[in-house]
Amino acid sequence: MSKTPIYDFVKKYADENNVRLHMPGHKGKEVLGCERYDITEINGADSLFECDGVIAESEKNLSHIYNTRASFYSTEGSSLCIRAMVFLAMQYADGKKKILAGRNAHKSFLSALALCDVEADWLYGDNLYSCNITAEALDKALAGDEYFAVYVTNPDYLGNMVHIKSLSDICHKHGIPLLVDNAHGAYLKFTGHHPMDNGADMCCDSAHKTLSCLTGAAYLHVSKDALYPYEADAKRALSLFASTSPSYLIMASMDLMNEKLSDGYEAELHNAGRMVDELKTDLSHLGFEFTGREKLKINIKTKSAGYLGTQLCKMMEEKGIYPEFCDDDNLVMMFTPQSTKEDFEQIIRFFSEIEKKTPITSDMPVIPHLQRAMSVRQAMFSSCEKVNVEDAVGRILAHPCVSCPPAIPIAVCGEVIDDTVVNCFKYFKIEQISVVK
């Protein structure tokens, strides 16, 4: 069995200089530089959603690495996998139409609700980004027996993590699956904290966020201990929401990553984690404070040093250092084994030169619990118009109106806008929103 069957096929085909009478239109000629390996579903190349050849072999390799019942590729990110997870869980809903979810869900989860005609009830956290769901709180919320699944985000954008094992135990006690958006945690397989090793029934990994795959690469995993045989219908679920033209460049990158994950990656990850820990220690000695416990992410609470996160980010970018994300309260830096010693040295040099100021005492607003007037599906599929947030009080939100990152909705589609959420929109620099006409 080849460790890289997709890449092997694509490279062989490219090296043969065949006459290409098929898509894509570049015909393998290097106008941009990468075209030789960009192919379509020709004979022998397999087909992502009907695979029985090199793609199927590569996905089996991935499943072996992650110790799953089955694992599947997405070339459209974790967003596709999230929609597929909700759809698959629905197949065993036994008439139930609700899912219980952490309120810090990515907006692709809302599109999944709309497309699958499902409604969510929410478990709220302390702020927009984080939702520290406990087993006790989950057990209490599930007492009514009205949900067909639980959905959580772990790790979250700030590096906070919930206890997946205890949450999965509660879900299974109630006879329902735990679905996990693990987009930021593909590498957690090698730290003992991956959802597939801690009782989750299904999860998604973004292979491009913390691994070395091309942007758009993601995995959908089904656990060996999943409550139902979700893998039997996974390809149909993925194809229902996906393009019929998946990228072979992205698939080849996932194929090559399988080989890397099987050979020396754990040692590289350990070294990267050590350098991140050392950087945290150095930054702590300089007086900076953090949140989150994710191994490869540092989130600085910038206000304690007297800066808005947006100010500090701009200063970093002027020095050629580009963080993952910032807002007024946070500055998020993500690292991988590809982060170099020189990268770390440049970062600590920058922060060593920062003049500390009087701490800023304002806090991020708490996200309010809003009245629901429409289902997510009804709101998203309604005619809408854009209005200034000040003019939106009493109107029904139609679309999330948040960019990525972090793509976490401040209000949920179908909820009624009130003064408290208007203040939240303003705090997060959102001036216009889409409301139902």
SEVOTOR-557382 format. One record per residue (C-alpha): x, y, z; residue in one letter. Coordinates in steps of 0.25 Angstrom, whole numbers. Layout:
<sites>
<X=X, Y=Y, Z=Z, r=A>
...
</sites>
This chain:
<sites>
<X=0, Y=0, Z=0, r=M>
<X=5, Y=14, Z=-4, r=S>
<X=6, Y=24, Z=7, r=K>
<X=3, Y=35, Z=-4, r=T>
<X=-6, Y=29, Z=-14, r=P>
<X=-12, Y=42, Z=-19, r=I>
<X=1, Y=49, Z=-21, r=Y>
<X=8, Y=37, Z=-27, r=D>
<X=-3, Y=37, Z=-38, r=F>
<X=-4, Y=52, Z=-40, r=V>
<X=12, Y=53, Z=-41, r=K>
<X=12, Y=41, Z=-51, r=K>
<X=2, Y=47, Z=-60, r=Y>
<X=9, Y=60, Z=-60, r=A>
<X=22, Y=54, Z=-63, r=D>
<X=16, Y=47, Z=-75, r=E>
<X=13, Y=60, Z=-82, r=N>
<X=0, Y=54, Z=-88, r=N>
<X=-9, Y=62, Z=-97, r=V>
<X=-20, Y=67, Z=-88, r=R>
<X=-34, Y=67, Z=-94, r=L>
<X=-41, Y=69, Z=-81, r=H>
<X=-43, Y=80, Z=-71, r=M>
<X=-36, Y=89, Z=-65, r=P>
<X=-34, Y=99, Z=-76, r=G>
<X=-20, Y=101, Z=-74, r=H>
<X=-17, Y=87, Z=-79, r=K>
<X=-5, Y=86, Z=-70, r=G>
<X=3, Y=97, Z=-76, r=K>
<X=10, Y=105, Z=-65, r=E>
<X=4, Y=119, Z=-67, r=V>
<X=4, Y=121, Z=-52, r=L>
<X=13, Y=110, Z=-47, r=G>
<X=5, Y=99, Z=-41, r=C>
<X=-3, Y=94, Z=-52, r=E>
<X=4, Y=81, Z=-55, r=R>
<X=-2, Y=75, Z=-43, r=Y>
<X=-16, Y=81, Z=-44, r=D>
<X=-25, Y=70, Z=-51, r=I>
<X=-39, Y=65, Z=-51, r=T>
<X=-46, Y=52, Z=-49, r=E>
<X=-39, Y=45, Z=-61, r=I>
<X=-38, Y=30, Z=-62, r=N>
<X=-29, Y=25, Z=-51, r=G>
<X=-30, Y=38, Z=-42, r=A>
<X=-43, Y=33, Z=-35, r=D>
<X=-54, Y=42, Z=-31, r=S>
<X=-55, Y=48, Z=-17, r=L>
<X=-70, Y=45, Z=-14, r=F>
<X=-70, Y=32, Z=-21, r=E>
<X=-56, Y=27, Z=-18, r=C>
<X=-51, Y=13, Z=-19, r=D>
<X=-37, Y=15, Z=-24, r=G>
<X=-25, Y=25, Z=-20, r=V>
<X=-34, Y=34, Z=-12, r=I>
<X=-41, Y=23, Z=-4, r=A>
<X=-27, Y=17, Z=-1, r=E>
<X=-22, Y=31, Z=4, r=S>
<X=-34, Y=33, Z=13, r=E>
<X=-32, Y=19, Z=19, r=K>
<X=-17, Y=23, Z=22, r=N>
<X=-23, Y=36, Z=29, r=L>
<X=-33, Y=27, Z=37, r=S>
<X=-22, Y=18, Z=42, r=H>
<X=-14, Y=31, Z=46, r=I>
<X=-25, Y=36, Z=54, r=Y>
<X=-30, Y=23, Z=59, r=N>
<X=-45, Y=25, Z=54, r=T>
<X=-56, Y=16, Z=48, r=R>
<X=-55, Y=24, Z=36, r=A>
<X=-49, Y=38, Z=31, r=S>
<X=-52, Y=46, Z=19, r=F>
<X=-46, Y=58, Z=11, r=Y>
<X=-52, Y=71, Z=9, r=S>
<X=-45, Y=81, Z=-1, r=T>
<X=-55, Y=92, Z=4, r=E>
<X=-51, Y=93, Z=18, r=G>
<X=-57, Y=89, Z=31, r=S>
<X=-69, Y=97, Z=27, r=S>
<X=-73, Y=86, Z=18, r=L>
<X=-71, Y=76, Z=29, r=C>
<X=-79, Y=83, Z=39, r=I>
<X=-91, Y=83, Z=29, r=R>
<X=-89, Y=68, Z=27, r=A>
<X=-88, Y=65, Z=42, r=M>
<X=-102, Y=72, Z=45, r=V>
<X=-108, Y=65, Z=33, r=F>
<X=-102, Y=51, Z=37, r=L>
<X=-107, Y=53, Z=52, r=A>
<X=-121, Y=57, Z=46, r=M>
<X=-122, Y=43, Z=40, r=Q>
<X=-124, Y=37, Z=54, r=Y>
<X=-132, Y=48, Z=60, r=A>
<X=-144, Y=40, Z=62, r=D>
<X=-153, Y=52, Z=59, r=G>
<X=-146, Y=62, Z=68, r=K>
<X=-143, Y=75, Z=61, r=K>
<X=-133, Y=82, Z=71, r=K>
<X=-118, Y=82, Z=73, r=I>
<X=-112, Y=87, Z=86, r=L>
<X=-100, Y=96, Z=83, r=A>
<X=-89, Y=104, Z=89, r=G>
<X=-92, Y=119, Z=86, r=R>
<X=-78, Y=121, Z=80, r=N>
<X=-81, Y=113, Z=68, r=A>
<X=-75, Y=117, Z=55, r=H>
<X=-85, Y=123, Z=45, r=K>
<X=-84, Y=111, Z=36, r=S>
<X=-92, Y=104, Z=47, r=F>
<X=-103, Y=114, Z=44, r=L>
<X=-103, Y=111, Z=30, r=S>
<X=-103, Y=96, Z=33, r=A>
<X=-116, Y=99, Z=42, r=L>
<X=-122, Y=106, Z=30, r=A>
<X=-119, Y=96, Z=20, r=L>
<X=-124, Y=84, Z=28, r=C>
<X=-136, Y=91, Z=34, r=D>
<X=-131, Y=89, Z=48, r=V>
<X=-132, Y=99, Z=60, r=E>
<X=-122, Y=101, Z=71, r=A>
<X=-123, Y=104, Z=86, r=D>
<X=-111, Y=110, Z=92, r=W>
<X=-101, Y=108, Z=103, r=L>
<X=-95, Y=122, Z=106, r=Y>
<X=-81, Y=125, Z=111, r=G>
<X=-74, Y=137, Z=117, r=D>
<X=-72, Y=144, Z=104, r=N>
<X=-74, Y=143, Z=89, r=L>
<X=-62, Y=134, Z=86, r=Y>
<X=-62, Y=124, Z=98, r=S>
<X=-73, Y=115, Z=104, r=C>
<X=-68, Y=107, Z=116, r=N>
<X=-78, Y=96, Z=116, r=I>
<X=-78, Y=87, Z=128, r=T>
<X=-83, Y=73, Z=129, r=A>
<X=-93, Y=77, Z=140, r=E>
<X=-98, Y=88, Z=131, r=A>
<X=-100, Y=79, Z=119, r=L>
<X=-106, Y=68, Z=127, r=D>
<X=-117, Y=78, Z=132, r=K>
<X=-119, Y=84, Z=119, r=A>
<X=-122, Y=70, Z=113, r=L>
<X=-132, Y=66, Z=123, r=A>
<X=-144, Y=70, Z=114, r=G>
<X=-140, Y=59, Z=104, r=D>
<X=-143, Y=69, Z=92, r=E>
<X=-129, Y=69, Z=85, r=Y>
<X=-123, Y=59, Z=75, r=F>
<X=-109, Y=64, Z=76, r=A>
<X=-100, Y=73, Z=84, r=V>
<X=-90, Y=82, Z=76, r=Y>
<X=-77, Y=89, Z=82, r=V>
<X=-65, Y=96, Z=77, r=T>
<X=-52, Y=92, Z=83, r=N>
<X=-42, Y=98, Z=83, r=P>
<X=-48, Y=112, Z=82, r=D>
<X=-42, Y=123, Z=75, r=Y>
<X=-35, Y=128, Z=87, r=L>
<X=-29, Y=115, Z=90, r=G>
<X=-39, Y=111, Z=101, r=N>
<X=-43, Y=96, Z=102, r=M>
<X=-54, Y=88, Z=108, r=V>
<X=-54, Y=74, Z=114, r=H>
<X=-58, Y=66, Z=102, r=I>
<X=-58, Y=53, Z=110, r=K>
<X=-68, Y=57, Z=121, r=S>
<X=-77, Y=64, Z=111, r=L>
<X=-77, Y=51, Z=102, r=S>
<X=-80, Y=43, Z=114, r=D>
<X=-92, Y=52, Z=117, r=I>
<X=-97, Y=51, Z=103, r=C>
<X=-96, Y=36, Z=102, r=H>
<X=-103, Y=35, Z=115, r=K>
<X=-115, Y=42, Z=108, r=H>
<X=-113, Y=34, Z=96, r=G>
<X=-109, Y=45, Z=86, r=I>
<X=-96, Y=48, Z=79, r=P>
<X=-86, Y=59, Z=82, r=L>
<X=-81, Y=66, Z=69, r=L>
<X=-68, Y=75, Z=71, r=V>
<X=-63, Y=86, Z=62, r=D>
<X=-49, Y=83, Z=64, r=N>
<X=-44, Y=92, Z=52, r=A>
<X=-33, Y=98, Z=60, r=H>
<X=-28, Y=84, Z=66, r=G>
<X=-24, Y=74, Z=55, r=A>
<X=-10, Y=73, Z=62, r=Y>
<X=-17, Y=69, Z=76, r=L>
<X=-17, Y=55, Z=71, r=K>
<X=-2, Y=55, Z=75, r=F>
<X=-4, Y=61, Z=89, r=T>
<X=-15, Y=52, Z=94, r=G>
<X=-26, Y=63, Z=93, r=H>
<X=-33, Y=59, Z=80, r=H>
<X=-48, Y=58, Z=80, r=P>
<X=-47, Y=44, Z=74, r=M>
<X=-39, Y=39, Z=85, r=D>
<X=-48, Y=45, Z=96, r=N>
<X=-62, Y=40, Z=92, r=G>
<X=-67, Y=50, Z=82, r=A>
<X=-76, Y=43, Z=71, r=D>
<X=-72, Y=52, Z=59, r=M>
<X=-62, Y=63, Z=58, r=C>
<X=-56, Y=72, Z=47, r=C>
<X=-41, Y=76, Z=46, r=D>
<X=-36, Y=87, Z=37, r=S>
<X=-23, Y=81, Z=32, r=A>
<X=-19, Y=95, Z=27, r=H>
<X=-20, Y=102, Z=40, r=K>
<X=-10, Y=95, Z=48, r=T>
<X=-4, Y=85, Z=39, r=L>
<X=3, Y=88, Z=26, r=S>
<X=-8, Y=85, Z=16, r=C>
<X=-12, Y=95, Z=5, r=L>
<X=-24, Y=104, Z=9, r=T>
<X=-37, Y=97, Z=8, r=G>
<X=-32, Y=84, Z=13, r=A>
<X=-40, Y=77, Z=24, r=A>
<X=-44, Y=64, Z=30, r=Y>
<X=-58, Y=58, Z=34, r=L>
<X=-55, Y=47, Z=45, r=H>
<X=-65, Y=37, Z=50, r=V>
<X=-61, Y=30, Z=63, r=S>
<X=-59, Y=15, Z=65, r=K>
<X=-69, Y=17, Z=76, r=D>
<X=-79, Y=26, Z=69, r=A>
<X=-94, Y=23, Z=73, r=L>
<X=-98, Y=21, Z=59, r=Y>
<X=-92, Y=16, Z=46, r=P>
<X=-90, Y=30, Z=40, r=Y>
<X=-79, Y=26, Z=31, r=E>
<X=-89, Y=18, Z=22, r=A>
<X=-95, Y=31, Z=18, r=D>
<X=-83, Y=41, Z=19, r=A>
<X=-80, Y=42, Z=5, r=K>
<X=-94, Y=46, Z=1, r=R>
<X=-95, Y=56, Z=12, r=A>
<X=-82, Y=63, Z=8, r=L>
<X=-86, Y=63, Z=-7, r=S>
<X=-99, Y=69, Z=-4, r=L>
<X=-93, Y=82, Z=0, r=F>
<X=-80, Y=81, Z=-8, r=A>
<X=-75, Y=85, Z=-21, r=S>
<X=-74, Y=74, Z=-32, r=T>
<X=-60, Y=79, Z=-35, r=S>
<X=-51, Y=76, Z=-23, r=P>
<X=-37, Y=81, Z=-24, r=S>
<X=-27, Y=70, Z=-27, r=Y>
<X=-16, Y=80, Z=-22, r=L>
<X=-22, Y=80, Z=-8, r=I>
<X=-25, Y=65, Z=-8, r=M>
<X=-10, Y=63, Z=-12, r=A>
<X=-6, Y=72, Z=0, r=S>
<X=-14, Y=64, Z=9, r=M>
<X=-9, Y=51, Z=4, r=D>
<X=6, Y=56, Z=6, r=L>
<X=2, Y=60, Z=20, r=M>
<X=-2, Y=46, Z=23, r=N>
<X=13, Y=42, Z=21, r=E>
<X=18, Y=53, Z=29, r=K>
<X=9, Y=50, Z=40, r=L>
<X=13, Y=36, Z=40, r=S>
<X=28, Y=39, Z=40, r=D>
<X=34, Y=49, Z=50, r=G>
<X=23, Y=59, Z=52, r=Y>
<X=21, Y=56, Z=67, r=E>
<X=35, Y=60, Z=70, r=A>
<X=34, Y=72, Z=61, r=E>
<X=21, Y=76, Z=69, r=L>
<X=28, Y=74, Z=82, r=H>
<X=39, Y=83, Z=78, r=N>
<X=29, Y=94, Z=74, r=A>
<X=21, Y=93, Z=86, r=G>
<X=34, Y=94, Z=94, r=R>
<X=37, Y=107, Z=87, r=M>
<X=23, Y=113, Z=89, r=V>
<X=24, Y=110, Z=104, r=D>
<X=38, Y=117, Z=105, r=E>
<X=31, Y=129, Z=97, r=L>
<X=20, Y=129, Z=107, r=K>
<X=30, Y=129, Z=119, r=T>
<X=38, Y=140, Z=112, r=D>
<X=25, Y=149, Z=110, r=L>
<X=20, Y=146, Z=124, r=S>
<X=33, Y=151, Z=129, r=H>
<X=31, Y=164, Z=121, r=L>
<X=17, Y=166, Z=128, r=G>
<X=8, Y=161, Z=117, r=F>
<X=-4, Y=152, Z=121, r=E>
<X=-11, Y=141, Z=113, r=F>
<X=-24, Y=133, Z=112, r=T>
<X=-25, Y=119, Z=107, r=G>
<X=-18, Y=106, Z=108, r=R>
<X=-16, Y=101, Z=94, r=E>
<X=-2, Y=96, Z=92, r=K>
<X=1, Y=104, Z=79, r=L>
<X=-7, Y=117, Z=81, r=K>
<X=-4, Y=129, Z=89, r=I>
<X=-15, Y=139, Z=92, r=N>
<X=-10, Y=152, Z=98, r=I>
<X=-20, Y=160, Z=107, r=K>
<X=-15, Y=173, Z=101, r=T>
<X=-23, Y=183, Z=110, r=K>
<X=-15, Y=179, Z=122, r=S>
<X=-2, Y=184, Z=116, r=A>
<X=-9, Y=197, Z=112, r=G>
<X=-12, Y=194, Z=97, r=Y>
<X=-24, Y=190, Z=89, r=L>
<X=-22, Y=178, Z=81, r=G>
<X=-24, Y=185, Z=68, r=T>
<X=-13, Y=195, Z=72, r=Q>
<X=-3, Y=185, Z=76, r=L>
<X=-6, Y=177, Z=63, r=C>
<X=-4, Y=189, Z=54, r=K>
<X=10, Y=191, Z=61, r=M>
<X=14, Y=177, Z=59, r=M>
<X=10, Y=177, Z=44, r=E>
<X=18, Y=190, Z=42, r=E>
<X=30, Y=181, Z=47, r=K>
<X=26, Y=169, Z=37, r=G>
<X=19, Y=161, Z=47, r=I>
<X=5, Y=157, Z=44, r=Y>
<X=-4, Y=151, Z=55, r=P>
<X=-15, Y=141, Z=52, r=E>
<X=-26, Y=150, Z=58, r=F>
<X=-28, Y=163, Z=67, r=C>
<X=-39, Y=171, Z=73, r=D>
<X=-39, Y=181, Z=84, r=D>
<X=-37, Y=171, Z=95, r=D>
<X=-29, Y=160, Z=88, r=N>
<X=-17, Y=157, Z=79, r=L>
<X=-16, Y=143, Z=75, r=V>
<X=-3, Y=136, Z=69, r=M>
<X=-3, Y=122, Z=64, r=M>
<X=9, Y=114, Z=62, r=F>
<X=13, Y=100, Z=56, r=T>
<X=25, Y=92, Z=54, r=P>
<X=28, Y=101, Z=42, r=Q>
<X=30, Y=113, Z=51, r=S>
<X=45, Y=116, Z=51, r=T>
<X=54, Y=119, Z=62, r=K>
<X=56, Y=133, Z=55, r=E>
<X=41, Y=135, Z=56, r=D>
<X=41, Y=133, Z=71, r=F>
<X=53, Y=142, Z=72, r=E>
<X=46, Y=153, Z=64, r=Q>
<X=34, Y=152, Z=73, r=I>
<X=41, Y=153, Z=86, r=I>
<X=49, Y=165, Z=81, r=R>
<X=37, Y=172, Z=77, r=F>
<X=30, Y=170, Z=90, r=F>
<X=43, Y=174, Z=98, r=S>
<X=42, Y=188, Z=91, r=E>
<X=28, Y=190, Z=95, r=I>
<X=26, Y=201, Z=105, r=E>
<X=16, Y=197, Z=116, r=K>
<X=4, Y=207, Z=118, r=K>
<X=-7, Y=208, Z=128, r=T>
<X=-16, Y=196, Z=127, r=P>
<X=-29, Y=199, Z=120, r=I>
<X=-41, Y=194, Z=129, r=T>
<X=-52, Y=193, Z=119, r=S>
<X=-58, Y=179, Z=117, r=D>
<X=-63, Y=172, Z=105, r=M>
<X=-78, Y=172, Z=106, r=P>
<X=-86, Y=159, Z=109, r=V>
<X=-94, Y=154, Z=98, r=I>
<X=-109, Y=155, Z=101, r=P>
<X=-119, Y=145, Z=100, r=H>
<X=-129, Y=150, Z=89, r=L>
<X=-143, Y=146, Z=86, r=Q>
<X=-145, Y=137, Z=74, r=R>
<X=-155, Y=141, Z=64, r=A>
<X=-152, Y=132, Z=53, r=M>
<X=-144, Y=119, Z=50, r=S>
<X=-130, Y=121, Z=45, r=V>
<X=-135, Y=115, Z=32, r=R>
<X=-147, Y=125, Z=30, r=Q>
<X=-138, Y=137, Z=33, r=A>
<X=-126, Y=133, Z=24, r=M>
<X=-136, Y=129, Z=13, r=F>
<X=-144, Y=142, Z=14, r=S>
<X=-143, Y=155, Z=6, r=S>
<X=-134, Y=164, Z=13, r=C>
<X=-128, Y=178, Z=14, r=E>
<X=-116, Y=185, Z=20, r=K>
<X=-118, Y=195, Z=31, r=V>
<X=-109, Y=203, Z=40, r=N>
<X=-109, Y=196, Z=54, r=V>
<X=-115, Y=208, Z=61, r=E>
<X=-127, Y=206, Z=52, r=D>
<X=-129, Y=191, Z=54, r=A>
<X=-135, Y=191, Z=68, r=V>
<X=-148, Y=182, Z=67, r=G>
<X=-144, Y=176, Z=53, r=R>
<X=-140, Y=161, Z=51, r=I>
<X=-126, Y=158, Z=47, r=L>
<X=-125, Y=151, Z=34, r=A>
<X=-110, Y=148, Z=32, r=H>
<X=-99, Y=147, Z=42, r=P>
<X=-91, Y=159, Z=37, r=C>
<X=-78, Y=155, Z=43, r=V>
<X=-65, Y=152, Z=35, r=S>
<X=-55, Y=141, Z=36, r=C>
<X=-47, Y=141, Z=46, r=P>
<X=-54, Y=139, Z=55, r=P>
<X=-67, Y=137, Z=48, r=A>
<X=-75, Y=135, Z=61, r=I>
<X=-89, Y=142, Z=60, r=P>
<X=-92, Y=153, Z=70, r=I>
<X=-107, Y=150, Z=68, r=A>
<X=-113, Y=138, Z=62, r=V>
<X=-121, Y=139, Z=49, r=C>
<X=-136, Y=139, Z=53, r=G>
<X=-133, Y=147, Z=66, r=E>
<X=-139, Y=161, Z=69, r=V>
<X=-129, Y=172, Z=70, r=I>
<X=-130, Y=180, Z=83, r=D>
<X=-122, Y=191, Z=89, r=D>
<X=-112, Y=182, Z=96, r=T>
<X=-108, Y=175, Z=84, r=V>
<X=-107, Y=188, Z=76, r=V>
<X=-96, Y=192, Z=86, r=N>
<X=-89, Y=178, Z=84, r=C>
<X=-89, Y=181, Z=69, r=F>
<X=-83, Y=195, Z=71, r=K>
<X=-73, Y=189, Z=80, r=Y>
<X=-68, Y=179, Z=70, r=F>
<X=-68, Y=190, Z=59, r=K>
<X=-80, Y=185, Z=51, r=I>
<X=-88, Y=197, Z=46, r=E>
<X=-98, Y=190, Z=37, r=Q>
<X=-106, Y=177, Z=38, r=I>
<X=-115, Y=170, Z=29, r=S>
<X=-130, Y=169, Z=34, r=V>
<X=-142, Y=162, Z=29, r=V>
<X=-151, Y=171, Z=20, r=K>
</sites>
